[in-house]
Each structure stands twice: as structure tokens, then as C-alpha cells.
């Protein structure tokens, strides 16, 4: 499996929200979470419209992503049991690279969604074990509708996205399985860090395989 493929899917879902979102379904006690996802989409759309160069997009997107997504928490989850096996220095470098790889994946997909008409319908949010699931239906020109669930921390004062479930598949669980497969074969957190470093470098066009091969 290719880690970059997971990131592209996650980022694609994020970018879809940059287009017009239609109203949520029936109101619920967690309606704030639907409003948050709508606001994230509006902010991203404005950011993209105001950035006229790749560098401007990079400078604007990094703080935006770090603010709306709990990247550190997602990164720790994805490393799974190997997080506690890593040294503090390895943990810091891994998290830094996790941010950078996600950033590059966002930049690599921005153009794809500016060229297509997309509608996102938001349904009734559901509270689940410390998070709120915000179901959406994504309709993109030339493609069948896709169901995407945004998983948001159940904290109306400081909401953060912690997962995206695309057509029933948890993206953070997918990447954790990918990392685990890689580390079960390599037994070396530094090897994973090196692979992420290659992905994080500017202009990298080829995905780094993190499977058992």
C-alpha cells in the first residue's frame, strides 16, 4: 500500500468541502459540528481564491490545516504501538514530517478540485464516543455520489477534525495499518522517518511504498 495514496484521499475529501455546501438535515444537539465543517469549507475556498501562487498557498494552507485538523493526534494514532517505542527525538521528527507530507498532499490536489463542480450535502451529526460524526454526500461532476463522514472532536469550543471515513473506510485506521505493515517488516522507526522525509521533500512526484516489499 502507498501512504501517499491515503493522504491524497484524505486531502481530496478535505478539498471537496471548499465548494458550496447545502444545508444540514434536522437540527441536533451537535449541530455546531455541521456548522464547523461548513465553515472549514468556506475558509478553504476563500484561502484558495486569495492565493495566486504556490508559495502563497503553502504559507496560507499550513496554519489552516494545523488549526482545523488535529494533525498531532492523528499522527500519533497512525504510528500506533510504535509511538511508545520511538525515542522523543524520533517522535518529534515523525510529527514534523507528518505535517509536511499532509501539506504537500494538499498542494498536489488543489488544482484537481478547482476544475470541477462539486456539491456537498450535510446530514444530521451524530455524537459517538467523544467525537461527532458529520455525514456528508459529495457529488462531483462526472462521478457517482460519495459518502464521506467527518469525525470531529466533541468540543464545541475547540473543534478539530480527527478522521475522515470515505465510503465506510476510516482513513486514519488505513494509514496506521500501512505504517504498521512497514514497521513490522523493517523494525526501525528511522526507516519510516526516512520514507516520510522523501515524501515531504518539495517536488517529490513519486510515492514511497511503505508496505512489506
MARBANU-53335 format. One record per residue (C-alpha): residue in one letter; x, y, z; residue number from 1. Coordinates in steps of 0.02 Angstrom, whole numbers, plus 50000, padded with zeros to 5 digits. Example, Ala and Ser with C-alpha at 12.3 -4.5 7.8 and 13.67 -1.06 7.14 Angstrom:
% residues 2
ATOM   tiro       x       y       z   lumpa
ATOM      A   50615   49775   50390       1
ATOM      S   50684   49947   50357       2
% end
This chain:
% residues 213
ATOM   tiro       x       y       z   lumpa
ATOM      X   50000   50000   50000       1
ATOM      X   50059   50177   49966       2
ATOM      X   50049   50300   50109       3
ATOM      X   50036   50448   49991       4
ATOM      X   49880   50368   49916       5
ATOM      X   49795   50376   50087       6
ATOM      X   49845   50557   50109       7
ATOM      X   49782   50605   49937       8
ATOM      X   49614   50525   49976       9
ATOM      X   49603   50617   50141      10
ATOM      X   49652   50781   50064      11
ATOM      X   49531   50756   49920      12
ATOM      X   49390   50742   50046      13
ATOM      X   49450   50900   50131      14
ATOM      X   49458   50995   49968      15
ATOM      X   49283   50944   49920      16
ATOM      X   49218   51049   50063      17
ATOM      X   49291   51204   49980      18
ATOM      X   49143   51205   49861      19
ATOM      X   48964   51257   49903      20
ATOM      X   48888   51154   50044      21
ATOM      X   48700   51140   50055      22
ATOM      X   48611   51148   50221      23
ATOM      X   48620   51014   50355      24
ATOM      X   48474   50900   50393      25
ATOM      X   48368   50909   50550      26
ATOM      X   48444   51006   50694      27
ATOM      X   48526   50911   50836      28
ATOM      X   48624   50947   50993      29
ATOM      X   48782   50929   50889      30
ATOM      X   48727   51048   50751      31
ATOM      X   48882   51153   50791      32
ATOM      X   48988   51014   50712      33
ATOM      X   48896   51030   50546      34
ATOM      X   48919   51218   50554      35
ATOM      X   49104   51191   50587      36
ATOM      X   49127   51081   50433      37
ATOM      X   49033   51210   50329      38
ATOM      X   49144   51349   50398      39
ATOM      X   49301   51249   50360      40
ATOM      X   49244   51234   50180      41
ATOM      X   49206   51419   50166      42
ATOM      X   49376   51467   50239      43
ATOM      X   49469   51350   50124      44
ATOM      X   49377   51418   49972      45
ATOM      X   49422   51596   50022      46
ATOM      X   49603   51546   50053      47
ATOM      X   49619   51465   49882      48
ATOM      X   49537   51612   49795      49
ATOM      X   49656   51736   49876      50
ATOM      X   49817   51639   49845      51
ATOM      X   49888   51671   49672      52
ATOM      X   50049   51571   49684      53
ATOM      X   50106   51402   49750      54
ATOM      X   50208   51486   49886      55
ATOM      X   50060   51592   49942      56
ATOM      X   49953   51436   49951      57
ATOM      X   50085   51346   50053      58
ATOM      X   50101   51490   50175      59
ATOM      X   49913   51501   50197      60
ATOM      X   49871   51316   50198      61
ATOM      X   49994   51258   50331      62
ATOM      X   49921   51359   50475      63
ATOM      X   49745   51323   50411      64
ATOM      X   49772   51134   50412      65
ATOM      X   49857   51140   50581      66
ATOM      X   49708   51237   50650      67
ATOM      X   49563   51134   50582      68
ATOM      X   49642   50960   50590      69
ATOM      X   49717   50885   50748      70
ATOM      X   49870   50831   50649      71
ATOM      X   49974   50785   50802      72
ATOM      X   49838   50673   50871      73
ATOM      X   49809   50591   50701      74
ATOM      X   49995   50565   50680      75
ATOM      X   50012   50480   50849      76
ATOM      X   49862   50369   50811      77
ATOM      X   49936   50319   50644      78
ATOM      X   50101   50266   50722      79
ATOM      X   50003   50154   50843      80
ATOM      X   50104   50049   50965      81
ATOM      X   50265   50107   50883      82
ATOM      X   50237   50282   50954      83
ATOM      X   50293   50222   51126      84
ATOM      X   50440   50128   51051      85
ATOM      X   50505   50286   50968      86
ATOM      X   50627   50399   51060      87
ATOM      X   50571   50578   51098      88
ATOM      X   50683   50639   50956      89
ATOM      X   50604   50514   50835      90
ATOM      X   50430   50565   50891      91
ATOM      X   50466   50748   50859      92
ATOM      X   50540   50717   50687      93
ATOM      X   50399   50598   50639      94
ATOM      X   50264   50726   50687      95
ATOM      X   50357   50864   50593      96
ATOM      X   50364   50757   50437      97
ATOM      X   50183   50701   50456      98
ATOM      X   50131   50884   50447      99
ATOM      X   50241   50913   50295     100
ATOM      X   50180   50760   50198     101
ATOM      X   49999   50810   50228     102
ATOM      X   50040   50987   50173     103
ATOM      X   50118   50927   50009     104
ATOM      X   49971   50813   49976     105
ATOM      X   49851   50959   49995     106
ATOM      X   49952   51065   49874     107
ATOM      X   49962   50924   49748     108
ATOM      X   49772   50908   49741     109
ATOM      X   49713   51088   49745     110
ATOM      X   49703   51106   49556     111
ATOM      X   49601   50949   49531     112
ATOM      X   49453   51017   49627     113
ATOM      X   49459   51193   49560     114
ATOM      X   49420   51122   49388     115
ATOM      X   49262   51028   49438     116
ATOM      X   49091   51072   49504     117
ATOM      X   49061   50992   49673     118
ATOM      X   48914   50994   49793     119
ATOM      X   48921   50932   49971     120
ATOM      X   48761   50896   50068     121
ATOM      X   48775   50888   50258     122
ATOM      X   48662   50771   50357     123
ATOM      X   48621   50761   50543     124
ATOM      X   48779   50747   50653     125
ATOM      X   48791   50602   50775     126
ATOM      X   48887   50600   50940     127
ATOM      X   48997   50445   50958     128
ATOM      X   49124   50408   51098     129
ATOM      X   49198   50581   51120     130
ATOM      X   49180   50629   50937     131
ATOM      X   49044   50693   50822     132
ATOM      X   49016   50610   50653     133
ATOM      X   48960   50733   50520     134
ATOM      X   48891   50633   50371     135
ATOM      X   48903   50714   50200     136
ATOM      X   48861   50663   50023     137
ATOM      X   48985   50725   49893     138
ATOM      X   48928   50749   49714     139
ATOM      X   49067   50785   49590     140
ATOM      X   49039   50814   49405     141
ATOM      X   49057   50652   49309     142
ATOM      X   49068   50541   49464     143
ATOM      X   48938   50446   49568     144
ATOM      X   48893   50521   49737     145
ATOM      X   49014   50476   49877     146
ATOM      X   48975   50464   50062     147
ATOM      X   49105   50548   50172     148
ATOM      X   49094   50561   50362     149
ATOM      X   49195   50694   50451     150
ATOM      X   49245   50644   50627     151
ATOM      X   49262   50796   50739     152
ATOM      X   49316   50804   50921     153
ATOM      X   49163   50830   51032     154
ATOM      X   49218   51001   51092     155
ATOM      X   49112   51144   51027     156
ATOM      X   49236   51271   51096     157
ATOM      X   49387   51195   51008     158
ATOM      X   49330   51075   50870     159
ATOM      X   49462   50984   50768     160
ATOM      X   49446   50854   50630     161
ATOM      X   49523   50688   50683     162
ATOM      X   49468   50569   50545     163
ATOM      X   49380   50555   50378     164
ATOM      X   49278   50400   50338     165
ATOM      X   49261   50382   50149     166
ATOM      X   49132   50253   50091     167
ATOM      X   49148   50161   50257     168
ATOM      X   49338   50163   50265     169
ATOM      X   49424   50255   50408     170
ATOM      X   49572   50345   50332     171
ATOM      X   49675   50360   50490     172
ATOM      X   49650   50174   50525     173
ATOM      X   49703   50135   50347     174
ATOM      X   49865   50232   50364     175
ATOM      X   49900   50156   50536     176
ATOM      X   49886   49984   50459     177
ATOM      X   50002   50041   50320     178
ATOM      X   50133   50106   50442     179
ATOM      X   50116   49951   50550     180
ATOM      X   50146   49838   50400     181
ATOM      X   50301   49936   50354     182
ATOM      X   50371   49934   50531     183
ATOM      X   50333   49750   50560     184
ATOM      X   50449   49713   50415     185
ATOM      X   50582   49846   50446     186
ATOM      X   50577   49851   50638     187
ATOM      X   50651   50025   50628     188
ATOM      X   50560   50190   50659     189
ATOM      X   50704   50281   50575     190
ATOM      X   50665   50188   50412     191
ATOM      X   50487   50255   50418     192
ATOM      X   50552   50429   50456     193
ATOM      X   50668   50418   50305     194
ATOM      X   50522   50365   50194     195
ATOM      X   50416   50510   50256     196
ATOM      X   50562   50628   50232     197
ATOM      X   50568   50578   50049     198
ATOM      X   50382   50610   50032     199
ATOM      X   50396   50777   50121     200
ATOM      X   50532   50846   50008     201
ATOM      X   50473   50983   49890     202
ATOM      X   50438   50923   49714     203
ATOM      X   50431   50737   49754     204
ATOM      X   50319   50663   49622     205
ATOM      X   50337   50477   49655     206
ATOM      X   50254   50392   49804     207
ATOM      X   50361   50298   49928     208
ATOM      X   50298   50122   49958     209
ATOM      X   50278   50079   50141     210
ATOM      X   50216   49902   50125     211
ATOM      X   50313   49745   50159     212
ATOM      X   50407   49747   49995     213
% end
